[in-house]
């Protein structure tokens, strides 16, 4: 078998420098095949020798050959470092993408430099790379376009800094697809999950309801978060203290169940309905109030499904929402279908985030902000 040291022969270097393109392509093929055949057994010194040869050849071979080399080196656990770096920085995304997506030995510094200087195609390839560190995702978030951010949010192995998650959530408020991908991440902080879900009510909540049901995607109607916020801001905050006291007193006397809640929603005022629903779902009353004022009834469906309530009770609560006199039978029918499709486990997961007050409202026992 050919010795690794044979690669150091002056004749080889001369062939690389002065050989024809066809000759250089043949040398590349033989060197690459030799390396791939023994990569698992080569030590670092051997790999450095191959690196010297491949790095010289990369500058002289055509794009098609570089693309093939990139694809062959990308899966290796110990590829030649300099060769991989040169391929990753190639202006041709066809050449760069394979190593950017998966090749080992590209450092954080390498990736950050490529993010700062190369195309969105390069950024998109990096965003799919497993095990991305926070410094890298911060760079992608700052410079990446919509496609890059969506791919990055979909990358469950990517790690985000606190600032990175804040940036991602802000961008997701106006991008329903990005919002859905962001909310499905298991590592999103509860406070930001809560904020995104409440701020982008139609663009987010309806997509969560319809997720996994492709034939209902056409029913998703994005709504301006700004308009939704403006409506909430115009609504004067209700005083629930009296209603809360009455509901608490009622709980002390009777079993508080679905039947009682349905009766309250059907025959008593809005404030008592809110207080009763908040008590049954163990969600802060101000959160329930905001959810009830959302343009669509989806948050109410989620609350009711999480508590195991039936459609009749959910319908009675929906009809208590501000502006409910305008709800049509068609809208109620759509809400009924959505309610039936909603998974109880998914609803309970969302409600668990609603049960936690925003961090800026929590205080420590000595009165300081948590």
Secondary structure as GFF3:
##gff-version 3
##sequence-region A 1 370
A	DSSP	three_ten_helix	4	8	.	.	.	ID=ss1
A	DSSP	alpha_helix	10	18	.	.	.	ID=ss2
A	DSSP	alpha_helix	21	38	.	.	.	ID=ss3
A	DSSP	three_ten_helix	39	41	.	.	.	ID=ss4
A	DSSP	alpha_helix	44	58	.	.	.	ID=ss5
A	DSSP	alpha_helix	63	74	.	.	.	ID=ss6
A	DSSP	alpha_helix	81	88	.	.	.	ID=ss7
A	DSSP	alpha_helix	93	102	.	.	.	ID=ss8
A	DSSP	alpha_helix	108	117	.	.	.	ID=ss9
A	DSSP	alpha_helix	120	127	.	.	.	ID=ss10
A	DSSP	alpha_helix	134	143	.	.	.	ID=ss11
A	DSSP	alpha_helix	146	154	.	.	.	ID=ss12
A	DSSP	alpha_helix	162	172	.	.	.	ID=ss13
A	DSSP	alpha_helix	176	183	.	.	.	ID=ss14
A	DSSP	alpha_helix	190	199	.	.	.	ID=ss15
A	DSSP	pi_helix	201	205	.	.	.	ID=ss16
A	DSSP	alpha_helix	206	210	.	.	.	ID=ss17
A	DSSP	three_ten_helix	214	219	.	.	.	ID=ss18
A	DSSP	alpha_helix	225	234	.	.	.	ID=ss19
A	DSSP	alpha_helix	241	253	.	.	.	ID=ss20
A	DSSP	alpha_helix	258	267	.	.	.	ID=ss21
A	DSSP	alpha_helix	270	281	.	.	.	ID=ss22
A	DSSP	alpha_helix	285	292	.	.	.	ID=ss23
A	DSSP	alpha_helix	298	306	.	.	.	ID=ss24
A	DSSP	alpha_helix	311	318	.	.	.	ID=ss25
A	DSSP	three_ten_helix	324	326	.	.	.	ID=ss26
A	DSSP	alpha_helix	329	341	.	.	.	ID=ss27
A	DSSP	alpha_helix	344	354	.	.	.	ID=ss28
A	DSSP	three_ten_helix	359	361	.	.	.	ID=ss29
###
